């Protein structure tokens, strides 16, 4: 019974999220989290944590979002789902970077990149976005050389997949760092 309820609440939350009713989405996801605690479906629980993290971040509760992404990543790791592990770790790292917790962010970016680089199924855009976050972090801590290298790699990936915004941002960051 709990499993079906959790799945229903997850879908209600997703519908509310798509309709930009973030507080409603948050409420549904929190209820789904409670219901999923009784379920043996760890993948469902990981999805609920991930969805709740997204909403919490959109609502600017960064501490809650970070913790939900980390919970999700640990469940995905236990399920031997490396790409979802890396994806949720990268989002947690992005939040840590925003919070100026550079050491923790660097560790998560590094691990996420190791996972992405080791998986044949990694989508180039996922790799590019992780590299972008790590490049921003390297800029933040003043490591120009590493930031330049990472921005060059990100630019190449964004060119490969045709993401104009990523190409433009990467080129601008490279110019800015080269001018310093």
N, C-alpha and C positions, 0 to 999 in steps of 0.2 A: 504494500500500500504506500509506504513512504517513498519508494522509488518513483512511482507514477506521479505522486504529488510534487516531488522535487523537480521532475522533468517538466511538469506543467508550469510550476512557478518559474523555472528557468526560461521557458518560452514566453511567459507573460512579461518577465523582466526584459527579455530581448526585444519584444514588441514595444514596450514602454521606452526603451533606449532608442530604438529607431524613430519613435515619435518625439524624441527629445524631452520626454518626461522623466528626468533623471532621478528625482526623488521617488517616484513610483517604481522605477527600475531597481533602485537601491533596496527598497522595501521587499520587492519580490525576490531579489537575489539573496537578501538576508534570510528570508523565510526558506528559500530553497536550500541554503546552507544548513539551516537547522534540520530540515527534513532529510537532507542527504547524509547527515551524520549517522543515521540509522541504516543506511544502505551499504551494501558491499561494493557498490559501483564507484571506485576511486576516480575513474575518468570523469564521471559526472561531477563529483565533488571538485576536481581540479578545474573543470569548465566554469563552475559556479564561482570559485575563487577568482578566476581570471576575469569573468564578466563583472563581478563586484569591484575588482581592482580598477577596471577601466572607468566605471561610473564614479568611484571615489576620486579618482584622479581628475575626472572632468568637473567634479564638484570641489576640487582643490583641497581635499583631505589627503595630503600626500603621504602622511605616516600610515594611514589605513591602507591606501592603495599599495604602497610599497610592501607592507606586510602580507597583503592578499596575493600580490604577485609572487612573493617568496614562498608562500604556502603552496600556491599552484605549481611553482617550479619544482618543489620538493616532491609533490605527488607525481608529477610527470616523470621525474627522475626515477621514482620507485616503480613506475609503470614501464620503464625503459623506453621512454619516448623522448629521444634526445632533441629533436627539432622543437617540440613544444617546451621542453626544459629551457633551451637556449632563448626561445622567444620571450618567455615570461621573465627569465633572468635579465634579458636586455631591457625590458620595460622597468624592472626594479632598478637597474643600473641608471637608466635615464632619470628616474626620480631621485636617486641618491646624488647624482650629479647636480640636479637642480637644487638639492638641499645642501650642496657644498660638502658632501661626505665623500671626498674624492678617493680615499683609500678603499673604502668598501665598493664604490662604483667601479674603480679600476679592476678590482678582483673579479667582479661579476662580468664586466665587459670581456676581460681576458678569457674567462671560462666559456662564455657564450661564443666568442670567436673561435676558440679551440673546437667546440662542438660543431659549429657551422662549417668550419674548414674540413672537418673529418667526415662529414656526411655527404654522400653523393647526391642525396635528394634535396639538399639545401637550395632554396630559391635564391637567385642572385640578389633580388631586392632585400630579402631578409639579411643577407650578409652585408650588403651595402649600408643598410640602416644601422646595423651593429657597429660597423666601421665608422660611420658618421658620428655616432654617439661617443665612441672612444676618441675620435679626432677632436671633438669638442672638449672632452675632458683633458686631453693632452694640451690643448690651447689654454684651458683654464689654469693648469698648473705650470704653464710656461715652458713646456717641452716642445719648442718650435720644430725641431728636426723630426721628431716622431709625428707631430701633428701634420706637417707637410707631407710626409710619406703616406699617412693614413688618408688624408684628403685626396691625394693623387689616386690611391686605390679606390676610394669611394667614387670619385669622378668617373673612373674607367668603368666601374660597374653600372653607375647611373647612365652612362652613355650606351652601354650594352643593352640595357632594358628600356631605354628611351624615356627616362624621367627627367624632363626639362628643369624642374625646380631643383632637383638634386645636382644636376650638372651645373646650373648657375650658382648655387650656393657653394659647391666645391670649388669652382673656378674663382669665385670672389674670395673665399677663405685662403686659397693658395696665393692669390695676388697680395692679399693683406699680410700674410705671413712672410712672403718673399720681400715685401717692402720694408719690413721691420729691421 
